[in-house]
Amino acid sequence: MLHQQTQTIQREKKQFVVSMARTEADVREAQRLRYKVFAEEMGARLSCAEAGIDKDMYDAFCDHLLVRDADTSEVVGTYRMLTPEQAKKIGGYYSENEFDLTRLNHLRERMLEVGRSCVHPDYRSGGVITLLWSGLAEYMLKNKYDYMIGCASISMADGGHNAASIYNKVKVDCMSPIEWRVFPRCALPLEALDNHAESFLPPLIKGYLRMGAYVCGDPAWDPDFNTADLLVLLPMSRLNSRYAKHFLGK
């Protein structure tokens, strides 16, 4: 069980509480936040029949991490985690819908998948995502997972040029060893895009790379979310020492 944490973010003069979802009502709060961010803000086409909810078949198999505003109890940040044991039950990781993970097969028993990360638009100054990462690190440590994977998304509102330019930059210094490469099922057509346009790296991806994560191959195109997705892999042994000290006390 994740220990409940309360943290004051001085710049915002707010308190936040991070914990695991314990009830179906907790999960639904996370799903409502996801709908607000993914559908209302980003324009994703979500398949859930229930209005105002982002829900898919993986949710019931995942643990859900929540950050709440301590004053209002509103869920303002969330992640979901799919363990290797639960991935077996449902038939694979979510990211396998987008990527061939064959070269990561030998890591599966120690590999946690994270996803559906989002933060309420009024709470994006950094404190909430820091708490989410702290919660993830505690979860990884407690359950002895050595690798974390996930799809990191880049908006394609500009047609994909920003995504292509970002990939052109990160592939120089951040690519995984070749034995950990994955292959997109629906590849972003990089050759048809401007790979040298001015690019803006989303904060979530920037954070992953600063922590020591690898990018494991070419981006996939997710037409439902209208994003280009990079498969990132963070071996805990590579966790940046500054982040390890902050999140793990090491």
N, C-alpha and C positions, 0 to 999 in steps of 0.2 A: 504494500500500500504506500502510495506517495504521501509523505508528510505534508500536511497543510502548512503553507508558508504565507506570511504577511510581510509585505515590503512597502515602505514609503518611498515614493518617487518625489524627491524634494522639488524638482523643477516644476512638476505638475501639482504639487501639494495634494497628492492623492495616495490612497492606500489600495493595494491590490492583493487578492488572495488567490493562490494557485493550488489546485487540487484535482483529483481524478473525478470524473463523472461517476456517481454511485447509483443513480436511478435513471429510468427512462426519461423522466422530466428533465434531468440534467442534460442528457444527450440531445433532446429536442431543442433546448436552448442553444446548444452549439450548432445544431442544424439550421436554426433560424438565423444565427449570425452568418453562417456560411452562405445562406441564400441572399442575405443582404449584400454581402461582398461580391459573391460570384455572379449572381443573376442581376441584381439591381445595379451594382456598380460596374461590373465588368461585362455584362451582357451575355453571360453563358447560357446555353440552352440546356436546362436541366430536365431529366427524365422523370423526376418524382411527380406523382399525380396529385400530391397534397400541396395546396397553395402555401407559399411562404416558407417552404422547407426544402433544404438540400439533403436528400437521403438516397443512398444506394445500397446494394446488397452487401457491401463490405462493412457497413456501420455496425451491424449486430455482432461482428466478429472482432471488432476493434476495441481497444481502450481509448478513452477520450480525455484529453488533458484540457482543463479549463482555467482561464484567468478571469476573475470577477473584480469589478469595482466594489471595494469594501463598503462604500457609502450607499450604493444603490442595489447591490447584489447582481447587477447586470453582467452577463457573460460578454467580455470585450476582447477575448482572444481564445483561440482553440487550436489544437493539433489532434490528430488521431494516430494511433499506433497499432500496427498489425504485426503480431509476433510470428515467428516461424511456425509455431505449433498451430496457431489459428489459420495461417496461410495454407497449411496442409489441409485443414478441414474444408476451406472454401475452394481449394483447387489452385491456389497460387496467390502471388502478390498483385495488388492493383496495378503496379507499374508494368506487369507483364502484358497488360492490354496494349501498351504502347511500345514496349521494347522486348527483344529477345534477350533473356538473361542467362542464356546457357553457360557463359563463361563465369558466372557467379555461383553456379550450382554447388560448388564445394564450400561456399560460405554460408549456405542457407540456414544451417542449424544455429548459427550465431549472428544472424542478420535480422535486424528490426527494420520494418518499413514505416516511415512517417509520411503524412500527407494531409490534405485539406487544411493546411495552415492558413489562418487569416486573423486579422486584427481589425477591430471596429475603426472606421475612418476618423473618429474623434480621439483615438488613443494611440496614434502612431509616432510618438516622439521617442520611442526606444524602450521604455520601461516594460511594456507588456511583452514584447518579443524576447527580452532578456529573461523574464520570468518563465516564459514558455521553454526557452532553451535550458534553463536551470532545471525545470521539471523533467525535460527529456533526458538530461544528463543523469539525474538521480534514478530515473527509470532504467536507463541502460546499465548503470552501475549495479543497482539492486538485483537485476535479472541476469547479469553477467553476459550481456550481448556485446560482441566485439566490433560489429559493423552496423552502420545505419545507412539506409538507402531511401531515396525519395525522388519524386519528380518535381523539379524546380521550374516554375512557369514564367514565361516572358510574354507579355501582351503582344498580339499581332494587330493592334488597332491601326498601325501604319503599314500594314500589308506584309510585315515580317522582316523589314530591313533592319530594324533595331536588333531583333533576335539574331539575324545572320551576322551582324557586326559584332555583337557580344561574343558569339561563338568563335568568330575569327580571332578575337583577342584572348579568350580564356584557353583556347586549345594550345596556345604557345607554352603556357606555364602550369596549367592546372589539369592536364589530361592524366588519366589513370595509366598504370602499366598496361601494356597491350593484352596481357592475359586476363584483365578485368574489363575489357571493352564490351559494350552492349550495342545492339543494332536496332534502330527504329523500325517499327512496322509500317508507319506512314511518315516517311522522311520529309523534313522541311526542304523544299527545293532551293538549296543554297546557291546553285549556279544561276538561278533566275533572279537573285536578290542582290542588293548593294551590300557587299561584305565590308565596305570601308566607310560607311556612313557614320556620323557622330552617334555614339551609343550611350544609353543610360542603363546602368546595371541595377536591377531591382535590389532593394535592401536585403531581402531574404537570401538571394544568391550571393550577394556580397558577403553576408554574414557566414554562410556555409564555407565559402572559399577562405575567408580569414581564419576560420576554425581549423582548416586543413583538409577540407573535402576535395575529392577528385571529381572531375567531369568525366563520364565514362564513354563518351562517344558523341556522334552527330545528334542534333536535336530532332525530336519527333513533332509532328503537327497534330494538335488535338482540336478537331473542328468544332466540337461541342462547346469547348471553353474558349475557342479562338485564341489559343496560346501555342507558343513553341515551348516544348518541355525538354529540359536537360535531365538526364539521370545522374544524380550526384551520389557519391559513396564516401562516407566518412569512417575510416578505420579509427577506432578510439585510440590506437597507438600513435596516430598522427595528430591528435587533438593539440592544437597550438597551446604551448605551455601557459600563456597568459589566460586562455580560456579554461584550461584544466584547473588552474589555481582558483579561478572565479567560480566555476560550476561544480568542481569535484573536490575542492579543498586540497589539491595536490600541488 
